[in-house]
Amino acid sequence: MTYTDPMTYTNPILNADWSDPDVVRVGDDFYLTASSFGRVPGLPLLHSRDLVNWTLVGHALERLEPGAEFAAPRHDCGVWAPSLRHHDDRFWIFWGDPDQGIFQVNAPGIRGPWTRPHLVKAGKGLIDPCPLWDDETGEAYLVHAWAKSRSGIKNRLTGHRMHPDGTSLLDEGKVIVDGDRIPGWFTLEGPKLYRHDGWFWILAPAGGVETGWQGAFRSRGFFGPYEEQIVLEQRDTDVNGPHQGGWVRTPSGEDWFLHFQQKGAYGRVVHLQPMRWGTDGWPVLGDEGAPVAVHRKPDLPEQSAAAPATDDDFPGGRFGRQWQWTANPQDGWATQHSGDGLRLACVRSADAHDLRKLPHVLTQRLPGTPSAVEVDLTLHGEEPGARAGLAVLGDAFGWIGLQRGADGEVHLVHRFAEAVAEKERDADHPRLAPEGRARLRIEIGAGARCRFFYDIGEGPTPSGPVFAATPWRWVGALLGLFALAPAGPGHAGAASFTRFRITPL
């Protein structure tokens, strides 16, 4: 039996892919958002009272625009690192789309209604924006980084004066931190802008997500010059590249820093670090600049254990907030009805043998601890080639499910595709599923190694070899539910999923 001290917490506090987190406090409540890239809905919104236990309460972005460009999966595009702020009795989120520019949305409450995206600055490669409304001067500012893949520029932070209403920038911008001029620094990005103790502060990581560090910059004036320090790095811990996050202060005056750690197929998990201000005026993060694994909880009212939802019974055919499509959804993909269970249409597709190209895959994050994923599936589609299943998606993918054969029979199938493969192939021999239903199970072990099982009425049976989950670019591996059929005319039927569960192993 493992003893857990109720006065401490263990990192990571969010053990799944909540990439590029930013945090804000409003009253006694804390809110967090994260990158969502090409998945829809976007800009997840999480809530906590103690900075340790978080629940998912909604999303700020219903669809990605322009819609035609996100009609198919674009896993490395869309919503890159956002900043979450509260100003003038409204919540504000700014983010960079590397192909379009800097956007913002705002709302009177965290649950909305959120405005439609407003383009603050158009341009290629504009990423990681963060606003600041300076209460001391009444001025507003914005800082952003650059994506070399789109702009040819990197390792620089550009600053602007911003209109106080957050709709536009008031100048052409100036490079306020040039990472090329700092010996040993590279890939400077992800800035978060603050005012503290008479200084302008920028907390920004460098060195890359796998092996980098967290930096701090300060200046008496927004446009510089800035001096820098490294304030968090791996040292002799297991936390590689402690990277990009946000500072928040509790009502009692404690300071805390949330950041991510890149963990391969698990994506970017979130850690909570204690923070204090040293005698030299610089922030000290973690244990004197090294990440903590276990630490005393923040001085906040006790909160019951909580985590973003994973399980789903799909009441009335509706799916929970934890699910996202791999592109902008279309009407008819999921059908509401009077009972429980998710009913997905077998959407016809010319890419029926490559799940990575399909927009109608309903996904959620791969859990970061050893877990078993289960769901019950019934295939209703009568069309030869109609299929549905449970998948692990990344650069490579594997899935197990049901398919209607040319002979009209339903078969249990298990397929996979390597990262370099253009189409899937069998991981095990197909088997008859006489009732047209199956219980599907994936056991996710250490290193995101996945073992597939099925039950077609004879008890759980293992299928095929172990599959090693892989990330997509910038995105951890995903669990997915899908139903599809080969291209052709007319409706191809549907599939029903019931009792989706994720349980610890």
C-alpha positions in Angstrom: 0.0 0.0 0.0 1.3 3.4 -1.0 1.0 6.2 1.6 0.1 9.6 0.2 0.7 12.6 2.4 -2.5 14.8 2.1 -0.4 17.9 2.7 1.8 17.3 -0.4 1.3 16.9 -4.1 3.2 14.9 -6.7 4.2 16.1 -10.2 2.9 16.1 -12.8 -0.4 17.5 -11.6 -1.9 17.0 -15.1 -0.5 13.8 -16.4 -1.7 14.1 -20.0 -1.1 16.4 -23.0 -2.1 19.8 -21.8 0.4 21.6 -24.0 1.8 25.1 -23.4 -0.3 25.9 -20.3 -1.1 29.4 -19.0 -2.9 30.2 -15.8 -4.7 33.1 -14.2 -6.4 33.7 -10.8 -9.7 35.5 -10.5 -10.8 35.8 -6.8 -10.5 32.4 -5.2 -10.5 30.5 -8.5 -7.7 29.5 -10.9 -8.2 28.9 -14.6 -5.9 27.3 -17.1 -5.9 27.0 -20.9 -3.6 25.1 -23.3 -2.7 24.7 -27.0 -5.2 22.6 -29.0 -3.6 22.9 -32.5 -6.0 21.4 -35.1 -8.5 19.7 -32.8 -12.0 21.0 -32.3 -13.4 22.4 -30.1 -10.2 24.3 -29.2 -8.7 26.3 -26.3 -9.7 24.0 -23.4 -10.6 25.7 -20.1 -9.8 24.1 -16.8 -10.7 25.2 -13.2 -9.1 24.7 -9.8 -9.3 26.0 -6.3 -6.0 24.6 -5.1 -3.7 24.6 -8.2 -3.4 20.8 -7.9 -6.8 19.4 -8.7 -8.2 20.5 -12.1 -11.5 19.9 -13.9 -12.3 20.7 -17.6 -15.2 23.2 -17.7 -15.4 24.0 -21.4 -13.6 25.4 -24.5 -13.3 28.9 -25.8 -13.2 28.1 -29.5 -16.0 26.3 -31.3 -14.4 26.0 -34.7 -11.2 26.8 -36.5 -11.2 29.4 -39.3 -11.1 29.5 -42.2 -13.2 26.5 -42.1 -12.1 25.1 -45.5 -8.4 24.9 -44.3 -9.4 22.9 -41.2 -11.8 20.5 -43.0 -9.1 17.8 -42.7 -6.6 17.1 -39.9 -3.7 19.6 -39.5 -2.1 18.5 -36.3 0.8 21.0 -36.4 -1.3 24.0 -37.3 -4.2 26.0 -35.7 -4.0 27.1 -32.1 -0.5 27.3 -30.8 0.5 28.5 -27.3 -2.2 30.7 -25.8 -2.1 33.3 -23.0 -5.0 33.6 -20.6 -5.7 36.9 -18.8 -8.4 38.7 -16.8 -8.9 42.4 -17.5 -11.8 44.9 -17.3 -14.1 42.2 -15.9 -13.5 39.9 -18.9 -11.4 36.8 -19.7 -9.0 37.2 -22.6 -7.2 34.5 -24.6 -4.5 35.5 -27.2 -2.9 32.8 -29.4 -0.8 32.6 -32.5 -1.9 30.6 -35.6 1.5 30.2 -37.3 0.0 30.5 -40.8 -2.4 33.4 -40.2 -1.3 35.6 -37.3 -2.3 36.6 -33.7 -5.9 36.1 -32.6 -7.9 36.9 -29.5 -11.2 35.9 -28.0 -12.8 37.3 -24.8 -15.8 36.5 -22.5 -17.5 37.9 -19.4 -17.1 34.5 -17.7 -14.9 31.5 -18.2 -17.9 29.5 -19.5 -18.6 32.2 -22.1 -20.2 33.3 -24.2 -16.8 33.7 -26.0 -16.5 36.2 -28.9 -15.6 35.0 -32.4 -11.9 35.1 -33.1 -10.5 38.5 -33.8 -7.3 38.9 -35.8 -5.1 41.3 -33.9 -2.0 41.1 -36.2 -1.8 39.3 -39.5 1.4 37.5 -40.6 3.3 34.3 -41.0 5.2 32.8 -38.1 3.7 35.0 -35.4 3.3 32.8 -32.3 3.1 32.7 -28.5 1.5 36.1 -28.0 1.0 37.5 -24.5 -0.8 40.8 -23.6 -0.2 43.1 -20.6 -2.5 45.8 -19.4 -0.2 48.0 -17.2 -2.2 49.3 -14.2 0.6 51.7 -13.3 0.6 53.6 -16.6 -2.7 52.7 -18.3 -0.7 51.4 -21.3 -1.3 48.1 -23.0 1.5 45.9 -24.5 1.9 42.6 -26.4 4.9 40.4 -26.9 5.2 37.5 -29.2 7.8 34.9 -30.6 8.5 33.6 -34.1 8.2 30.3 -35.9 11.1 29.8 -38.2 9.2 27.3 -40.3 6.9 30.1 -41.5 8.9 33.3 -41.1 12.5 32.3 -41.3 12.9 34.1 -37.9 13.5 32.5 -34.5 15.1 33.1 -31.2 13.6 36.6 -30.9 10.8 38.3 -28.9 9.0 41.2 -30.5 7.1 43.8 -28.5 4.3 46.1 -29.4 2.1 48.8 -27.9 -1.4 47.5 -28.0 -4.8 49.4 -28.1 -6.3 49.1 -24.6 -9.4 47.3 -26.1 -7.1 44.5 -27.3 -8.2 44.7 -30.9 -5.1 46.1 -32.6 -1.4 47.0 -32.2 -0.2 50.6 -32.2 3.2 50.2 -33.8 5.2 48.0 -36.2 6.9 46.3 -33.3 10.5 46.1 -32.0 12.8 43.2 -31.2 13.0 43.5 -27.4 15.0 40.3 -26.7 17.4 38.8 -29.3 18.4 35.3 -28.2 21.2 35.3 -30.7 23.0 37.9 -28.6 22.8 35.8 -25.4 25.7 33.2 -25.4 24.4 29.6 -25.3 20.7 30.6 -25.9 18.7 29.3 -28.8 15.0 28.7 -29.7 13.7 31.4 -27.4 9.9 31.3 -27.4 6.7 31.1 -25.3 7.0 34.5 -23.6 4.6 35.4 -20.7 4.6 39.1 -19.8 4.1 40.5 -16.3 4.6 43.6 -14.1 6.2 43.2 -10.7 8.2 45.4 -8.3 8.6 48.2 -10.8 10.0 45.9 -13.5 8.6 44.5 -16.7 9.1 40.7 -16.6 9.1 38.2 -19.4 9.2 34.5 -18.4 10.2 32.5 -21.5 11.8 29.2 -22.2 14.7 28.4 -24.6 16.8 25.5 -25.7 14.0 23.4 -27.2 11.2 21.4 -25.5 13.2 18.2 -25.0 16.3 19.6 -23.2 15.7 23.3 -22.7 15.3 25.6 -19.7 13.1 28.3 -18.4 14.4 31.9 -18.5 13.4 35.2 -16.9 14.0 38.6 -18.3 13.5 42.0 -16.7 13.7 45.7 -17.7 12.6 49.0 -16.3 11.0 49.8 -19.6 8.9 47.5 -21.8 11.1 48.0 -24.9 14.2 47.1 -22.9 17.1 46.7 -22.5 16.4 43.3 -20.7 18.8 41.3 -18.6 18.3 37.6 -18.2 18.7 34.6 -15.9 18.0 30.9 -16.1 15.5 30.2 -13.4 14.5 26.5 -13.9 16.5 23.6 -15.6 16.7 19.9 -15.3 19.9 19.5 -13.4 20.0 16.0 -11.8 16.2 15.5 -11.9 14.1 13.3 -14.2 12.2 16.4 -15.6 13.7 17.0 -19.0 13.4 20.5 -20.5 11.2 22.2 -17.9 9.5 24.5 -20.3 7.0 27.2 -20.9 4.2 28.1 -18.5 2.7 30.8 -16.3 3.2 32.5 -12.9 0.2 32.9 -10.6 -0.1 34.4 -7.1 -2.5 33.1 -4.4 -4.8 35.3 -2.3 -2.3 34.8 0.6 0.6 36.0 -1.5 2.3 32.7 -2.4 3.8 32.5 -5.9 3.6 29.4 -8.1 4.6 28.5 -11.6 3.0 25.9 -13.9 4.9 24.6 -16.9 5.1 21.6 -19.2 7.5 18.6 -19.7 7.7 16.9 -23.0 7.1 13.1 -22.6 7.1 11.6 -26.0 3.8 9.8 -26.9 2.2 11.2 -23.7 2.7 14.8 -25.0 3.3 17.7 -22.7 2.4 17.1 -19.1 1.9 19.9 -16.6 4.0 20.4 -13.4 3.5 22.8 -10.5 6.6 24.5 -9.1 6.9 26.7 -5.9 8.2 30.1 -6.7 9.6 32.9 -4.6 11.5 36.2 -5.1 15.1 36.1 -4.2 17.1 38.8 -2.3 18.5 39.9 -5.7 14.9 40.5 -7.0 14.9 37.5 -9.4 12.4 34.7 -9.2 13.5 31.3 -7.8 11.6 28.4 -9.1 11.3 24.8 -7.8 14.0 23.7 -5.4 16.6 26.5 -6.0 16.1 26.3 -9.8 15.5 22.5 -10.1 12.0 21.0 -10.6 10.4 19.4 -7.6 8.8 15.9 -7.7 6.9 16.2 -4.4 6.1 19.4 -2.5 3.9 20.9 0.1 0.5 21.9 -1.4 -0.2 25.6 -1.9 -1.7 27.5 1.1 -5.3 27.3 -0.2 -8.5 25.7 1.0 -8.6 22.0 0.7 -10.2 20.6 -2.5 -11.4 17.1 -3.2 -9.3 15.1 -5.5 -10.3 15.9 -9.1 -9.0 15.5 -12.7 -10.3 16.2 -16.2 -13.0 13.7 -17.1 -12.2 10.7 -19.2 -15.1 8.2 -18.8 -18.3 8.6 -20.8 -21.7 6.9 -21.0 -22.7 9.3 -23.8 -26.2 10.2 -22.4 -28.6 11.0 -25.2 -25.9 10.4 -27.7 -23.9 13.4 -26.4 -20.2 13.2 -25.7 -18.4 14.9 -22.9 -16.1 17.9 -23.0 -13.0 15.7 -23.0 -13.6 14.7 -26.6 -12.4 16.6 -29.7 -12.7 16.0 -33.4 -9.5 15.9 -35.4 -10.8 18.8 -37.6 -13.9 21.0 -37.9 -17.0 18.7 -37.5 -19.9 18.4 -39.8 -23.6 17.8 -39.0 -24.6 14.2 -38.9 -21.3 12.7 -37.7 -22.8 12.0 -34.2 -26.6 11.5 -33.7 -28.5 12.5 -30.6 -31.2 10.1 -29.4 -33.3 9.1 -26.4 -31.0 6.5 -24.9 -27.4 6.2 -23.9 -24.4 5.5 -26.1 -22.6 7.4 -28.9 -23.9 6.8 -32.3 -21.4 7.7 -35.0 -22.3 7.6 -38.7 -20.1 5.5 -40.9 -18.8 8.5 -42.8 -17.8 7.7 -46.4 -14.2 8.5 -47.1 -11.6 8.0 -49.9 -9.0 7.6 -47.1 -10.7 4.7 -45.4 -7.4 2.9 -44.8 -5.6 5.8 -43.1 -7.1 7.2 -39.9 -4.5 10.0 -39.8 -6.3 11.7 -42.7 -9.8 11.5 -41.3 -11.6 14.5 -39.7 -14.4 12.5 -38.2 -12.3 10.7 -35.5 -13.4 11.6 -32.0 -10.4 11.8 -29.7 -9.2 12.4 -26.2 -5.7 12.5 -24.6 -3.7 9.4 -23.9 -3.4 9.0 -20.1 0.1 9.5 -18.8 0.0 6.5 -16.3 -0.5 2.8 -17.1 -4.2 2.4 -17.8 -6.8 0.2 -19.5 -9.2 1.7 -22.0 -12.4 -0.1 -22.7 -15.5 0.5 -24.8 -18.4 -1.6 -26.1 -19.1 -1.4 -29.8 -22.0 -2.5 -32.0 -21.7 -2.1 -35.8 -25.0 -1.4 -37.5 -23.7 -0.4 -40.9 -24.7 -2.9 -43.6 -22.4 -1.6 -46.3 -19.5 -3.9 -47.2 -16.4 -2.3 -45.8 -18.2 -0.3 -43.1 -16.1 -0.4 -40.0 -15.7 1.2 -36.5 -13.3 0.9 -33.7 -11.1 2.1 -30.9 -7.7 3.6 -32.0 -4.4 4.9 -30.7 -3.4 7.7 -33.1 -0.1 9.4 -33.8 2.5 9.3 -36.5 1.8 5.6 -36.4 -1.6 4.2 -35.5 -3.3 1.0 -34.4 -6.9 0.1 -34.0 -9.2 -2.7 -33.1 -12.9 -2.9 -34.0 -15.5 -4.4 -36.3 -15.9 -4.5 -40.1 -18.7 -5.7 -42.4 -17.3 -8.1 -45.0 -18.3 -8.6 -48.6 -20.2 -11.7 -47.5 -22.4 -9.6 -45.1 -20.7 -11.0 -42.0 -19.2 -8.8 -39.3 -15.6 -9.5 -38.4 -13.4 -8.5 -35.5 -10.4 -6.8 -37.1 -7.1 -5.4 -35.7 -5.0 -3.1 -37.9 -2.0 -0.8 -37.7 0.2 1.5 -39.8 3.8 2.6 -39.2 4.7 6.2 -39.4 6.1 5.8 -42.9 3.2 3.7 -44.2 0.5 5.2 -46.4 -2.2 2.7 -45.4 -3.0 0.2 -42.7 -2.5 -3.6 -42.6 -3.6 -6.4 -40.4 -2.0 -6.8 -37.0 -3.9 -10.1 -36.5 -6.2 -12.4 -38.4 -9.8 -11.2 -38.7 -12.3 -13.3 -36.7 -16.1 -13.6 -37.1 -18.1 -11.5 -34.6 -21.5 -13.2 -35.0 -23.5 -10.8 -33.0 -22.0 -7.7 -34.6 -20.7 -6.4 -31.3 -17.6 -6.6 -29.2 -15.9 -5.2 -26.1 -12.7 -3.6 -27.1 -9.8 -3.0 -24.7 -6.3 -1.4 -24.9 -3.9 -1.8 -22.0 -1.3 1.0 -22.0 1.8 0.1 -20.2 5.1 1.8 -19.5 6.6 3.7 -22.4 3.1 4.0 -24.0 3.3 0.4 -25.1 -0.2 -0.7 -26.0 -1.7 -4.3 -25.9 -5.0 -4.8 -27.7 -7.8 -7.2 -26.5 -11.3 -8.0 -27.7 -14.3 -9.9 -26.3 -16.9 -11.2 -28.7 -18.6 -13.4 -26.1 -15.9 -15.8 -25.2 -14.0 -13.6 -22.7 -11.1 -11.2 -23.2 -8.6 -12.3 -25.8 -5.3 -10.6 -26.7 -4.8 -9.6 -30.3 -1.6 -9.0 -32.3 1.8 -7.7 -31.1 2.4 -4.9 -28.7 2.1 -1.5 -30.4 4.3 1.4 -29.3 2.3 4.7 -29.4 3.9 7.6 -31.1 3.3 11.3 -30.9 2.3 13.6 -33.8 4.3 16.8 -34.4 3.7 18.9 -31.3 0.8 16.6 -30.2 0.9 13.6 -28.0 -0.8 10.3 -29.0 -4.6 10.3 -28.9 -7.3 7.8 -28.2 -9.9 7.8 -30.9 -13.4 6.4 -31.7 -14.4 6.3 -35.3 -16.9 4.9 -37.8 -16.4 5.0 -41.6 -17.2 3.4 -44.9 -15.6 3.3 -48.4 -16.4 6.1 -50.8 -19.7 5.7 -52.6 -23.3 7.0 -52.7 -25.9 7.0 -50.0 -25.8 6.4 -46.3 -23.6 3.6 -45.0 -25.2 3.1 -41.6 -23.8 3.7 -38.1 -22.0 2.3 -35.1 -22.8 2.6 -31.4 -20.3 3.0 -28.6 -21.3 2.5 -25.0 -19.6 2.6 -21.6 -16.2 4.2 -22.4 -13.9 3.7 -19.4 -10.2 4.4 -18.5 -9.0 2.7 -15.4 -5.6 2.5 -13.8 -3.5 -0.6 -14.2 
